[in-house]
Amino acid sequence: GDELAVTITEVKNRYARGLIKEILAASPLRIPPRCPYFTRCGGCDYQHLSYPEQLAVKEGQIRETFRRIGGFPDPPVAAMIPSPQPFHYRGKGEFFRRRNRQGSATVGFLRAGSHELIEIERCEIVHESINAALAELRSSGGRGGGRPGLQKLPVWSQEQSASLPYDPGAVAEHLETAPGKIMSPGHCPPEYCRRQVRGKTLLVPQDGFFQANLYLVASLVEVVTGMCALTGRETVVDAYGGSGLFSLFLAPLARQAVGIEGQEAAVQCARLNLAREGIGNADFLAGDVGDVLREMFVRTGRPVAVLLLDPPRTGCERAVLEAAAELRPARIVYVSCHPATLARDCRFLAAAGYRLRCLQPLDMFPQTAHIETVCLLQTE
């Protein structure tokens, strides 16, 4: 509903790109953004919309993407599950520090699509414990010298790890093959952090992946386990399994669970997380997902009833989709943070004989254009 003056920067056959130069008449849907860096740092896209309007926009984006890219004329999109907290929900922030030759430093975010550092005092979507850490980084950034250049600084929230049970000896024992040195007994290894989901504690590599929204992870696990619909008789494969989040909840419902993950440190964490819960019917394998699926299951004829896919934003590699089509599990549950690559991969699986049953979006990323969707595909 905006009336805009726009400078066109790029023209394609079916669309054009441009920059808004002036808002001539603002839409009645616009609200003042909370963050003073909105449109500058590039992390948020929708702070100028009320939260209910953001949810409606994202539902529409999923429908349009599945029609246009997936070729599904009437995609089965369920109502978006909202975030209990639309601000200060992120459990991890990735800041950058740039130090000049004189030794002084600035801390902030890189502007989207560039190496320009936007210095910030606080972020409105990260947990407040991360903002406290950011304040410390800013106050100490210019002290102590250091080499000039750009440094990435991942910071995890502390709320969920301050008082959780923790055994450093067990970490040293189970993570002896992981990269980095374990600190002396009685100290927490700096390479790992803890998360808590539905009463279970998980160890995660400092540079590893974990679901961003502190307040929706439990709902995501509930959606995934519901779509897997395990009865205790099935073998479930948790592909791109990270540190074992989903396997931790799926294994007790299955006959056997097998996780596959490319990051060795995450695999070691997953094994430890499962062992600490006393889960004996699950294992985690390190390696390329497509290679492991083909070697361990397709070539051996080992049956898989449920295949869970949780790839990065780029989606599944072609080899993974081809292996899935040959394995032909009764159910494929696909967790995605990028509707376009999800729609592309669902199109492939639909051509291989799968029917798209449900698309359940969750707003894991309020104020941003990112959308988390859990998809269920079943054999015809």
Salt bridges, closest charged atoms under 4 A:
ASP2 OD2 - ARG30 NH2 2.82
GLU10 OE2 - LYS12 NZ 3.34
GLU10 OE1 - ARG17 NE 3.23
GLU64 OE2 - ARG68 NE 2.85
GLU94 OE2 - LYS92 NZ 3.61
GLU94 OE1 - LYS152 NZ 3.38
GLU116 OE1 - ARG111 NE 2.85
GLU119 OE2 - ARG138 NH1 3.18
GLU124 OE1 - HIS88 NE2 3.16
GLU124 OE2 - ARG122 NE 3.11
GLU128 OE2 - HIS88 NE2 3.51
GLU128 OE2 - ARG122 NH2 2.73
GLU159 OE2 - HIS127 NE2 3.52
GLU277 OE1 - LYS200 NZ 3.32
ASP283 OD1 - ARG271 NE 3.89
GLU295 OE2 - ARG299 NH1 2.33
GLU322 OE2 - ARG318 NE 3.32
GLU326 OE2 - ARG294 NH2 2.81
ASP345 OD1 - ARG344 NE 2.88
ASP363 OD1 - LYS58 NZ 2.68
